[in-house]
């Protein structure tokens, strides 16, 4: 049965993809490693800043900042939820790990936006580009992360910066897709009216298409955040620190306790980030009511300042 | 017409990938809309349309949905490029304008009102009205002042801070109208502006629009599928069918003298009382006197040739005698009760005077 013949054509030979890829990668590493190392620089810059900002502020103060932000965005209920979740994280004893994870997640979010928003706008304007981009985006979301972990380690090394890059590969598609979708969904009559009143392409984009696509773009941001969080355990295999590292250590040592603590931290963080971005999305749709100056902690503060001045 | 504000010269629009071939075929052979669709997969939107709109005129284009009237109006500010033909706005050929000049034309000279309003939902009413000025680069204080003034004109003073979804349909269309008027353009393009409104609001807005139009002396191209509206508003009416203009004329022309059965069907239900004048229905005085003998001119009510049937009816009700139509102190015609009734009814049984014999 295992001889090459009409009945078993697959024994007659195989496509040597394995060798091609290995050789290709070796060639890339040998010739272009400095180029890829240079790509790390902007990632590193953003990451260092987030690590510094999140790591140097005392936990209690940080918690207060998050809680006040939640109050400002969505009101007292969300503030209580956020404060509760963060307190729980703190008393799990994983505050520093959470801040490390958060800085990786925030860094990939910022870079996803920087890369994804322009590409999404381009995709909305050019059917040809969108047709080319779609299979690539599908691939980015479906290829198991373990597959591209190897080349990324070989080209970028290990640590938090390559971790961010792995996360970007996985979490970038929703920003592009939903920006594209949001712009394409802007009603044709609105575009026609803008043009009839003399709008240029740029005015059309900034004054009509982007504002009307905002809810969709915010949904993309929310998804990107959630996907970044789901990458933290996988990324910890290339020495990214934080909550993912705890889960990985738990798996390695068959230590259910430490894995559970890390996992709980990721879940709480995910809930906090999800609720926060969803409230931002809602408030971008709801334009009525008090402006940010009149509500939340900023409102109280400004009122208080006003009282002092009138006194 | 040298002083025409809008001129269309042989405008064609064919939609589809094989536009050029289809156009050549339609021009060389006489083939119809469905044949073009079968042969080339193209849709004929506008078919060899030419017309002029004079300064200050309200020109109505009337047709059923799918007759190409919305496509036609979009050629004037070049939201659609024609397949062939030329459109001149104040003497400038619109189809050859560079992008910058085209934007300038759109924001300064032409205001447009849409059937579905097409307001920007994320902007306040004031910012919507100021849109044209904003796109042109007018600074905020100036454009807001203009927008506030324009909102007053359409009787929406004080609504500037609201959002479009807080307004009723009629109010939204007032905002649409204010947006078109804010930049003080010479030309208004109205694409079925009142069709989506309920009848009472529609009449109210028609009235207000007519007042505004006569005050501001805008040249207006007005699209409608409603003949009553066209007659009420338009100085001249063009009837459109399958992309081509069937007849152009004053409301009276269209109603009293429809060019073919299609137009005749349209005008069949229209009240002629205020459209038709005495000179259209009067008989020559000689014909009357040979039939009925001399008339006692002293007891007869008198009318002028421009008096409407409505006015003649009033006169006829007040007197048993025929009405004399007097021009320059001379009797030019006679209107009897019978001719008047036939006149109100229309030319259904041929010449109105036949019935009297």
HADDOCK unambig.tbl for C-alpha pairs under 7 A between the chains (distance, minus, plus):
assign (segid A and resid 189 and name CA) (segid B and resid 118 and name CA) 5.54 0.50 0.50
assign (segid A and resid 190 and name CA) (segid B and resid 118 and name CA) 5.09 0.50 0.50
assign (segid A and resid 190 and name CA) (segid B and resid 119 and name CA) 6.72 0.50 0.50
assign (segid A and resid 190 and name CA) (segid B and resid 120 and name CA) 6.56 0.50 0.50
assign (segid A and resid 193 and name CA) (segid B and resid 118 and name CA) 6.36 0.50 0.50
assign (segid A and resid 196 and name CA) (segid B and resid 77 and name CA) 6.94 0.50 0.50
assign (segid A and resid 196 and name CA) (segid B and resid 79 and name CA) 6.96 0.50 0.50
assign (segid A and resid 196 and name CA) (segid B and resid 106 and name CA) 5.91 0.50 0.50
assign (segid A and resid 196 and name CA) (segid B and resid 112 and name CA) 6.73 0.50 0.50
assign (segid A and resid 197 and name CA) (segid B and resid 106 and name CA) 5.49 0.50 0.50
assign (segid A and resid 197 and name CA) (segid B and resid 107 and name CA) 4.87 0.50 0.50
assign (segid A and resid 197 and name CA) (segid B and resid 111 and name CA) 6.98 0.50 0.50
assign (segid A and resid 197 and name CA) (segid B and resid 132 and name CA) 5.12 0.50 0.50
assign (segid A and resid 198 and name CA) (segid B and resid 103 and name CA) 4.31 0.50 0.50
assign (segid A and resid 198 and name CA) (segid B and resid 104 and name CA) 6.55 0.50 0.50
assign (segid A and resid 198 and name CA) (segid B and resid 106 and name CA) 4.94 0.50 0.50
assign (segid A and resid 198 and name CA) (segid B and resid 107 and name CA) 4.70 0.50 0.50
assign (segid A and resid 198 and name CA) (segid B and resid 132 and name CA) 6.94 0.50 0.50
assign (segid A and resid 198 and name CA) (segid B and resid 135 and name CA) 6.57 0.50 0.50
assign (segid A and resid 199 and name CA) (segid B and resid 103 and name CA) 6.76 0.50 0.50
assign (segid A and resid 199 and name CA) (segid B and resid 135 and name CA) 5.79 0.50 0.50
